[in-house]
Amino acid sequence: MADTGASTVAIDPLAFRKALGQFPTGVAVVTASDRGRAIGMTANSFASVSLDPPLVLWSVAKSSPSHDAFVAADAFAVHFLGAGHRDLALRFSQRGTDKFSGIVHVPGLTGAPLIEGLAPIFECRAWARYPGGDHTILVGEVVRLVERHHDPLLFHSGELRGIDPLRRPPQLSDTGFARSYLAYLLARASFIVSNEFHARLGAWKLTVPEWRVLACLMEVEGLSVGELAAMALMKQPRLTKVLDRMARDGLLKRSTTADDRRRVTLHLTAEGRARVAPVLVAAKAHETELLAQFTDAERATIKHALDLLISRARTG
């Protein structure tokens, strides 16, 4: 007879997230109206619920700045994204930006904004709201459907991709250009290492640029904007906008010295340090997970070779 005794096993959050990431999901942009203002966000939690009545659901994280507005909304619209809508998915996944800037949209049947050129679209009236841990589950009754067949955009293993890339990629020749070209190998390795972890940053309410800034300032305090731009691998005009937003959010502060008031240096606040501390721990855990397939000697060789390349390039 099967053992039906209750037992509880602690689940590692990072391992759980990685396991969930092995299930490919579609990607959608969900929109609503918040007191006449269009709001929207990228979601991959969409699911069908019922045919009669026609019900669908999606989940919004309680940490999302738009959480309360979506929960309070009387209606929402779900836009399925196609394989060519990767930039749109990234735009609506960011925080602190005007997501609808330059995006043509009109109120739909329910009042929720409809993004022009996208379909399928499910226009829904709010039907039920349920607590779901660190998310709220929103169920909507579909009142209007805009149909269209397309190749879907998928989310799998922390990456946005179409259907074709899920198939086994072509094998590169051992003697071919790409297999031995350093720039390609470095770019591909960087993509593999960083992309999955970057997809997790929303859990700490951080964007990729903010994560880079905080990590760099934890390493070296008092950097100038130019020094930080070089260290964080960002263009200075874009970095300045990121720094302005982070300063408003209380994550960092700018300082000058009595000796040279023209030199502005950047420093983390207590809030900035508290925000980035758990992310640094998670980043090291992610690195350990990636490198687990290599021996100690191989791990040391990889890091030493890359450090040597960077050091000599800087010296040159």
N, C-alpha and C positions, 0 to 999 in steps of 0.2 A: 504494500500500500504506500502511496506517495506521501512524503513528509510534508504536511501542510502547516508546520509550525512557522510563526512569523519570525523573520530575522531582518536585520538592517545592516547593509554594507555601505560604507562611505564611498561615494563616487567622486573621483578626482575631476574637478570642473574642466580642466584642459583636455583630459582624455575624453570626457563626455562630449565636449564641443567638437573634438576631432572626429569622434565616431559619428555624430550627427551629420557632420560635413560630408560623410561618404554617401549620404542619400541625396541625389540630385533633385533640386526643386526649381520651379519656375520663378521668375523675378517679375515683380509688379511695382508700379508706383500708385500709391493710394492717396487720394486728395479729398479735402473737405473744405467747408467754409467756416471760418472762425470769426463771427461778428462782422461778416463782409470781407474778411481777409482770406485769401487763398492759402491753404497750408497743404503740404505734401511730404511724403517720405517713401523711401524704397523699402519693400518688404518681400520676404521669400516664405512667409508663413501662411500664404493663402491656401484654403482648402474648401472643397464643396461639402455641404452638410445635408441638404435635403432637396428633393425634386418637387415635392408638394407639401408645403409651399416651397418656392425656390429660395433656398438659403445658402449663404456662403459665410466663411469666417476668415479673419486674419488676427494677428496678435501684435500689439504695440508695447514696446518696453516702457516700464515705468520711469526709466532714466531718460527717456526721450523728452526734449523740450516741448514737443507737440503732443505728449501723452494726454494731458488733461483736456486739450482742445478736441482731440479725436474722440475721447470718451464722452465728452459733452455734446458732440455734434449729433444732429438728428439724421444725418445722411452722410454717405461717403461714396466715392467712385473708385473702382479698382481697374487700373489700366495694365493689361498684360504687355510686357516688353518683348520685342523681337531681338534676333541676334545682332542687329545693327544698332541697338539702343544702349550699348554699354556706357557711353558718356552720360546719357540721361540717368541711368541707374546710379552712377557715381555722383552726379550732381545732387540728386535727391537723397543721397545717403549722407551728405555732408551736414555739418552743423554751422550755425552762425552765418549763413549765406542767404542771399535773395534767390531762392531756388527757381522762382518763376520769372526772373529777369530774362527778357528776350524770348520767353516761351508763350506762344499764342494759346490762350485758353478762354473758354466761355462757360457760363453757368449751364448745367444740365437740367434735366427734368426735376431733380431733387434740390437743385441749388448748388450742389457740389461742383467744383470746376472740372471741366473736361479738357484734356490736353489735345490740341488739334493734331491730327495725323496719326494718333495712336488708336489701336484696336487689336484685339477685343477689349471692350469696356463693359463693366458691370456697374450700373447705377443702382445704389442700394439705399434703402431706408433702414435706420438702426432698428434692430429687432430684439437684441438682448446683449447684455454685457456681463462677463463672468471674470472673477479673479483667477489668475493663472500664475502664481508665484511672483516672479519679478516682471511679469507681463500682465496685460489685461486683454482678454479674448473678446473681440467684437464680432458679433453675428449680424449680418445684414440680410434683408429680404430684397431680392433683385426685382426692380420694378421696370427696368429697361435694359436691353442688351444690344450692344453694337458688335456685330459679328465680323470676323475676318480670319482667314487662314494665313499663318506665317510660320517661319522658323523661329522657335522660342529662344530667348536668352535664359541660360541656366546658371545656377549657383551650385558649385561642387568643390569640395576640399578647399574652401576659402577663395575660390576663383570664379569670376564671371566668364562664361564661355558659351559657344553655340553647341549644337549637337555633335557636329563632326569632330571637334577637338576631343570629345570624350572617347573617341576610338583610339586605338593604339597609334601613336605618332610614328611616322616613317623613321626607319633607322638610318642614322648618318653613317657614311662610309668612314672607316678607320683612317683612310688616307685622304679624305676630302678636306676642303678648305675650312668649313664651319667646325668640324671636329677638332681641328688643331689651331684655330684662330683665337688668340688670347682674348681679344675684345668680346667676341661672341660668347666664349665660355664664361667670362666674368659677368656679362650681362645676364645670361641665362641662370647662372648660379645665384646672382643677386635676386632675381625674380622669384626663384624657388624658395629661397631662404626668407625673404621679407613678405611676400604677398599673403601667405596664409596668416602670419601674425598681424599684419596691418588690418586684416578683416576683423580681428578681435578687438581693435582699439575702441570701438563704440561702447564696449562694456565699461570702460573707464572714462567715458565722455570726452574722448580725445580724437582729433584728426591726425593724419600722418604728419603734417608739418608741425603741429603742436607737440607730438611725441618726440620728434627729432630735436626741437628746441629744448624741451625739458631734459631730455637725456644728455644733450651737450652741456647744458648749464649745470647739471649735477656733476659732470666730469670736470668742468673748468668754470669757476665763477668769474664774473667781471669781464666777460668778453665784450668787444665792441660789436656793432652790427655787422661790419665787414668781416670780422674774425668769425662770428657765429655763422654767417652766410656760407663761408668756405667750409666750416666744420660740419654744418648741417646739410650741405650739398643743395643749397637753394640760391636762387637769384635774389639780389638784395631788395629790389622793389617789391617782390612778392613777400619776402620775409618781413619787411616793414609792416605790411598789412596784417600779417599773422601776429606780430609783436603787439600792434595796437589792440587787437582783439584780446590777446592774452593778458595784457595790462589791465584792460577793462574788467576782465574776469578775475583779476586778483592773483594771477598765477606768477607774474614777474613784475619787476619794477626797474625803471631806468634811474641811473645815478650819475652825478658829475663830481669832480674833485675840485678843491679850492685852487690847486695848481693849474688845472687846465679844464675850464668849464665847457670848452668846445668838445671835449672827448666824453662821449656818453657810453657808459658801461651797463651791462645787463645782469640782473641778479634775480634768483628765485625767491619768491615769498614762501612763508610757511605753508600756505595752501598749495603752491606749486610743488614743493617737496613732498607733501603728503599725497598729492595726486599722482606723481610719477613713481613713487617708491614701489607700490605693488606691481606696476607695469614693468619695472626693471627686473623684478623677481620672475615675473611671467616670461619675460624675454629670455632670460637665462635658462629657464625650464624648457622653453621652446627650442633653444639652441641645443641643449643636452639631448632632447628628443631627436632632433635632426641628425646629430652626430653619433647617435648610439649605434648606427650601422657600421661605423669605422672603428679600427683598433686605436689604442692610445697613441701609437706611433703615427698613424695616419692623421689623426686629429691634430697632433702637434705639427706635423708637416704642412697641413693645409693652412693653419694659422700663421706659422712662421713664414711660409712663402708669400702669403698675402701681405703680411706686415713688412717683409723685406722689400717687396715691390713698391708699396706705398712710401716707405722711408727713403728709398733711393730716388724715386720720382720726385719727392719733395726736395731732396738735397740737390738734384739736378736742376 
